[in-house]
Amino acid sequence: MMKKMEYSPAGFSILLLLLSTCFLLLNVGAATNYSSPCSSDFPLDDHPHLHRRNKRSGGFVLTLNHAHGPCSPINVTSSGATILLHDVNRVDHLTSRLTSSDSRTHLHHHRLDVSSNGVQVPLKSGASLGVGNYVTQIGLGTPTKDYTMVVDTGSSLTWLQCKPCTVSCYEQIGEVFDPKGSATYKSTKCSEPECTNLQKATLNPSACSKLNNCIYEASYGDSSFSVGYLGKDTLSIQKKTVMSEFVYGCGQDNEGLFGKSAGLIGLAKNKLSMLGQISKTYGESFSYCLPTKSSSGYLSLGDSSTSSSKYTYTPMITDSQDDSLYFVKLVGITVARKSVSITASSYSSASTIIDSGTVITRLPSVIFSALNDSVVASLSKYPRAPAYSILETCFKGSYKSLPVPPVSLIFDGKAEMKLSPQNVFYDLTSKSITCLAFAKSASVGIIGNQQQQTFSVAYDVGRSRIGFAAGGCS
């Protein structure tokens, strides 16, 4: 017969402590096996086409994170109103590049050691023009050090803040790059072709220092800019050397809220962009999946990153006003599998840009109205909310509580983006509302990153085509 066990108060406390310890150890084990959506390395094994390319062609894949989400190294928090304000500035800036030939004449060089007198213009600290949406990490210098950078398909020149910050540096996460601490850093002289090519890359004239060093200016609107010296150094990805003399801007006067990143990676169509510089080795193409705020995506550079059969492609169009941007031809929109009521000429008369830095997709007024009317008709039984900023059509609650109709964007060549509800609506949790994630544009259409989220988007510049594939980040 089993003897009944008795415990003293002290013995009972010890038993509780032992049980608690066992419980914690079990949970630690569970946490160890838990796969967090936030990862420093994108899971290549889940994406065979990227894994094969990474091994065979010597290319590389970087992890992308949303700057405003918990996965971001900089973890910037911004209100919906602030994000939309920056988005308006971003779109105004892109539009001005297509409508004005002299919109970029800021000439902030004079704040550095310029050989001739610069034009004196009033300067003020500016707001971020939406460039802080997605970030990744690259390595520069010898020994290599990693820096968190914004990824931007609308910019050509790559730059980052550099010591000694002769004029101004904004607050960034991590150490500011010190060219004197790199054994492989070289200044670019004014006579070198990279300096000559600067104006086409930045749409601003270059300048020359008294020591004959090339000075660049990269501006992103009325008052957000980086000015500094053009340099060359070793570019590394995940400790692997990608290019020994990568050309980039070493910023000495950096003003604007660039999301606490170290700088910006330019992926536009230009000789000086990162794509242009590495194309001889890896090919003239790249792909990415822009993740939601709570997960991670990827940026893959190299020809094989765009060769997967999963993509449906549309021709890439060149615009004479700015041939560095990525244009496509939008030919149709369907809502609930029915084409919206609009003439074909309304599509053909408008240029459409694919852009990583714009949040909300812009459509010319006629196209937007047709889309908006169709979505509103599908959700007529659900309570509306007042318009918010540039977002005209809003409902109470979250998109998850609405039977959002299927929406598809159709491009020339039958390429199609079948949008999920989270691509169609934009939740403003602080206001407990959700809004149609499209806005009016006077002329130019822009496919923003809200619509691109979780799609693999392939920029095959060598073959002049852009491809789309759903489920790219999962």
N, C-alpha and C positions, 0 to 999 in steps of 0.2 A: 504494500500500500504506500502510495507516494505521500511523503511528508509535506504538509502545508508550509510554504516559505513565508517568512516574515522579514520585513525590511525596517530598519531604523530610518528616521528622517534623513540622516546623512547618506545612508545607503541608497535611499530612493533618489536623492539628488544626483548621486554618481551614476545611477542607471539612466536617468533622464539625459545626463551629459553624454553618455556613451551612445544612446539612441540618436541624439541630435547630431553627434559627430558622424555616425553612419549615414544619416539622412543627407548631410552636407556633402559627404564623399560621393554618394550616389548621384547627387545633382551635379557635382563637378564633372563626374564621368559623362553624364548626359550632355552637359554643356560642351564638353570636349568634342563629342560626336555631332553636335549641332552645326549645321552648315549655315552660316550667316550670309545674307544677301550682300553684305558689304565685305569686299575682299580686296586685298592689295594686288592680287593677280587674278585676271579674268580666267574662268575655268575653261581652258582650251580643250580639255578632253570631252567636254559637252558640245563642242563645235568643231567637228572633224575637218571641215574645209579650211579653217584657220590653223588648226594644228598641223595639217599637212604642209601648208604654205610656210609656216614658221620653221619647220625642220628642213624642207627641201631647198627653198630658195634663199635661206639666210635672212629672211625678212623678220618683222617683229610685230607684236601685238601689244598695245598699251591698254590699261584699264581706264575707262571713262566713268566719272561720277558727276552727278548734278551738284552744282556749287551750293545750292540751298538745302540739300538733304543731309541726313545723318551719315551717309557714306563718304561725304566729301572731306578731304584732308583739311580744308579751310572752314567748312561748316558755317557758311554765311547765312544768316537769317534775315529775310526781307519781307515786308508786308506785301499783300497782293497789289495795293495801290502803288507802292514803290516799283515793283517789278513791271507793272503795266506802264508806268511813267517812263522807265528806262526803255521799254519796248517801243514806245512812241518815238523817242529820240533815235533809237536804232533805225527804225523804218524811215524816218525823215532823212537821216544820214545816207542810207542806201539809195533812197529816191533822188537825193540831190546829186549823187554821183552819175545818175543817168540823165539828168535834166540840165545840168550846168557844167560847163567846161572849166570854170575858174573858181569852183566852190572851195578848193583846198589851197588857200594862199595865206596860211596863218603865220608862217615864218617866225617861229619861236626860237630859232637858232641863236638869236642875239644874246640869249642868257648864258651861252657858253662862250668859249674863247675863239670867236670867229675872226678871220683875217680881215674882212671888210665890214663896214657898218651895215648891220641888218636893219630891216624896217621895224620901227618901234610901234608895237601894237599893244593895246591893253590886254592883260592876261588875268584870268581868274580860275580858281579851282572848279573843275566841272564834275558833272554827274556821270556815272558809268552809263555807256550807251548800250546796255544789254549784252556786253561782251562777256559777262561773268557767268554764263549758264552752265557750261560743262568744262571740267578740269581733268588734267592728267599729269603725269610726272615724267620729266626727261632729265638726263644727266648732262652736265657741261663741265669742261675743263679737265686738267690733269693735276692732281688726282680728281677723279670725277665726283661731283656732288649733285644730288637730286634736287629739282625745283618743281613746285606745283605751278602749272601753267594753264591758262584758258585756251581752249581750242576754238578756232574761228575760221570758217570757210569763206568769210567775207573779207578777210585781210590777207595780205601777201607777206609782209615782213614779220619775222619772228624777233621778239625783243624781250629783255628782262631787265629789271632794275640792277644797277651796278654801283658798287662803292667807287669813289667816296661820296656819291650822291651830291655832286657839285652844287646843284641848285635845290632840288627837292625830290624826296622819295616818300611815297605813301606807306602806310603800315602794311606789312605783308607777313604771312606765316613762314617761319623759318629764316634762315640766314640769307642776307643779301649777297649776291655774287660779287666776288672780289677778283678782277682780272689779274691783279698782281700776285694772287695766290695760285694762279694756273700756269704751269710750265709751258703750255702749248698755246696760250692766247697771243694773237697777233692783231695789231691795228691795221685797218684798211686805209690805204693812202688815196688821196683824191684822184690820182691818175688811173687807178685800177678800174676795170670794167664794172665791178660790183657797185662802185660809187656812181658811175655813169648811169647805171640801170635803176638807181634809186627812185627817180621821179616817176617812172612807170609803175613801180611797186607801191609807192606811198601816195602818189598823186600830189606830192609836195617836192619842191626843188631841194637838192642837197646843198650843203655848204662846206667850207673848208676851214679848219682850224689853223692857227699860226704855225703849228707843227706839221701842217699838211695832212692831218687826219680827217677822214670823211665824217661829216655830221649828217645824221638823218633826222627827220621828223615824221612820226606816225600819229595822225590825228583822227579822232573818231567822232567829230561833231564840233559844235561851237567852242567847247572848252575842255575836252578830255583828250590828253595827248601824252606821248613819250618822245623826248628829244635826247639824243646822245651820240656816241661815237660808234660807227660801224666797225665790227671786229670779226675775227675768225677764231674758232676753237674746236676742240673735239666734242662731237655730239655722241652721247651714249644712251642706250635704252636698256634698262635692266642690267647694267654693268657691261654691256656689249657695245663696242665701238661701231657706230653706224657710219660716221663720216669724220675724217680727220681735220678738214678745214671748213666747217660749217659756218656760213655767214649769218650774222644776226646783229641786232642793235643792243648796245650796252648803255642802258638808259641813265642819264644824269639829271634829267628834269622830267619827272613823271607826275602828272596831275590828273585826278579823276579817281573814282572809286572802282577799282578793278577787282573787287571781291577779295582782297587780301592775297591774291595770287602773286607769284613772282614776276609774271609777265604774260606774254601771249604767243601762241603758235599760229602762224599764218599758213593756211592750206588753200589759198586761192590759186587760180591759174596764172602763175608768174615765175620767171626764172629764179627770183630770190625767195620764193616761198619754200617751206620745208619740202613740199611735194616736188617743186621744180628742181631743188638742189639734189635730192636723193634719187631722182628718176633715172639717172644713168645706170645706177646700180640695181635698184629695186623695181623700176618700171613706173610709168606715169599714171598711177591709179591708187586709190585708197577706198576703204569702206569703213563704216562705223555703225554701231547701234547706240542711239541715245537712250539711256535708261530713264525710268521714273526716278523720283527723288529717293525712294527707299531701296534702290537696287543698284547694281553696277552694269556697265556696258563695256564696249571696246572700241578702239581705233586701230585699224590694221592697214599698214602701208605696204604696197607691192602689187604687181600685176595679178598674182594668183588670188589675191583677196577679192577680186571682182569676177573670177571665172566660174563660180559655182552656178550650176543649172537652176538653182532655186530662184534666181532673179528674173523678173520681167523688166525689159529695158525700154527706155524712150530715148530718142536722139537728144544730144546736148546741143543747144543752140548758142551761137556767138552773137553778142550784142555789140555794135560798133561803139557805143558810148562807154562801155566798160567791159572789155573782154576777159577780165580776171574773174568775174562772177559766173555762177553756174545757172544757166537758163534752160528751161524746158518749155514744152508747149502743152498747156492744159486744154483738153478738148471736150471734157464733159464732167458732170457731177450727177450722181444718183443718190436719192434718199428713199429708203425702203424699197430699193431695187427699181425705182422709177426715175427716169431722167427729169431733172428740174426744167421748168419751162423757160427756155432761153434760146436765142438764135445762135447758130454756129459762128456768125460774124462777131458776136460779143466776145467769144474766146480768142479768135484769131487776131483781134485788134490789141490784145494785151500781152505784155511780156510777163513771164513768171520765173521767179528766182527760187532756187532751193537754198536755204540758209540755215546754218546751225545756231546762229546767235539771236535770231528773231523768235519770240515765243509764240505769239498769236498769228495764225495765218491771215494774210490780207488778200482780199479779192476786190476787183473793180466793182463799183456800186451795183451795176445791173446784175452781175453774177452773184454777189453777196445777197441781194434782195431775194433772188429766186431760191437760193439755198435756205435762207432764213425763213421764208414763207412756208417752204415744204416741211421744215423741222417743227415750226410752230403749229402747223396743221396736225402733225402727228402727235403732238403733246398738248392739244387744246384742252384736255380735261384736267390738267395738272396746274396747281397754283403758281402764278407768276410772281416774280420779284422785280423791283425796280432795276433799271439799267445800271451798270457799274463801270465807270471810266469809259473805255472804248468798247466795252462789251454790251451790246444793245439788248440781247435776249437772255433773260435770266429766270431761273425757277428757284423755288424754296427747296432747301435740303441739298442733297448730294446727287451726282449723276447716278450713283448706285441705287437710288430710290426711284429712278425714272426708267420707263421702257424706251430707252434711246433707240431711234430707228437706225438701221444700218446706213452708213454714209460711205460712198466711194469717190475718190478722185481719180479720173481717167485721163491718161496722157497719150500723146501721139505714139503710135506703135503698139497700142493696146496694153501698155503698162498700167497697172492699177494699184492704188493704195486702198485696201478695204479697212476703213478705220474702225477701231474698237470704241466703245462708249467713252473711255478715258481720253481718246484722241479727239473726240467730238466736243466734249464739255470740259470746262475748266472750273474746278472746285475752289471756292473762296471760303475756307473753313471758318475764318474769323467772322464772316458775315452770315454763315449758315445758308449760303446760296451757291448755285452752280450756274454757269453761263456758257452759252454757245461760244466755242473757242475760235471764232472767226470775226474779222472786223473789216470795215470798208476801207478801200484805198482809192485815191483819185485816179490812178492809172496803172501802176505796176502791181502785179500779183507777187506774193511771197509765201512759199510753203514753210511755215515755222516749225520749231522743234516740238511743240505740243502735238502736232499731227505726226511728226516723225518718230516720236517715242516708241520704243520696242521694235521698230522696223530696222532691218539691215538695209542701209542705203549705200550703194556702190557708185563711186565716181570714177568711171573708166575714161579718163581724159584721152588716153592714147587712141581709143576707138570712138571718141566723142559720143558717149552714151552714159546715162544714169539709170541704175537699176534699183528695184524695190523688192523686198521679201519680208513677209510678216514673221513675227516671233523670233527676231534676231537676238534678243538679250536673254531669252529663257533657255 
